[in-house]
Amino acid sequence: MPVELVGIRNLTARYEGMEVLKGIDLKVFAGDYLAVVGPNGSGKSTLIKALLGLVPVREGAITLFGAPQASFDRWERIGYLPQRLKAFNPHFPATVEEIVRLGLLAGKRFPKRRARQDDADLEEILQWLDIAPIRRRLIGELSGGQQQRVLLARAMVNRPELLILDEPTTALDPETREHFYGLVQRLNKNHGVTVILVTHDSATIGRYASRLLYVDKGVVFDGTFEAFCRSPEMAGFFGEYGQHLICQRH
Ligand code: ADP
């Protein structure tokens, strides 16, 4: 039996009375690599924020790791990399190491004590993402790709079982983007981390994700890539060429 990490049932979300999501049903299982796609403004970020408890949910039910969201208190099991800021202020007064340490703090319960294990975890993630050599640099001085690796390190430092990425590669050059996706794929394939990725990189998603969710206020499509590639409905949304592009690389 696959282990359900996220369960969403009949979720409706509104901003100031305006319905942004309606009747969303979704299950995410351990080991999934789910790509969430859809037009701009279709509710993808809101869906992610709702499951993280960042927007209030009054209609529908959400469970995380089997627990109702309202009583879920193991947030260190979830890593979140939000949409990228346009640019960091180059003088933003935090170093790479400090930012990654903030991730450690977020995973602790009150009282927040520093443990020896923290230093070991920090070292490991800095090495793994190849940011140890720049640990004393200010985040705002770094390239876009380096900044994204730092934010990924912050999201990963508690070794979460579920990693949620909201358009993580916006503004990265193609080579850095490939590198970033390679890292995420290794987390999924080699370390068993479940991934939910909101993305516009339709040409590359088929190479990485195992499952595709197309959201446009509701769930328009939810299935494997094989099913997606056979779906005439999806050819309608992406155009035949777009669908071909996504599918030929899978
Ligand atoms: P996507 O991630 O698919 O681009 P979003 O979830 O960001 O879509 O937004 C869905 C809709 O909700 C859009 O119409 C957007 O303008 C609106 N919206 C998003 N965030 C807010 C907010 N904080 N307050 C009011 N409206 C919002």
Residues whose N, C-alpha, C, O or C-beta is under 5 A from the ligand:
A	BS01	ADP	Y15 V20 P39 N40 G41 S42 G43 K44 S45 T46
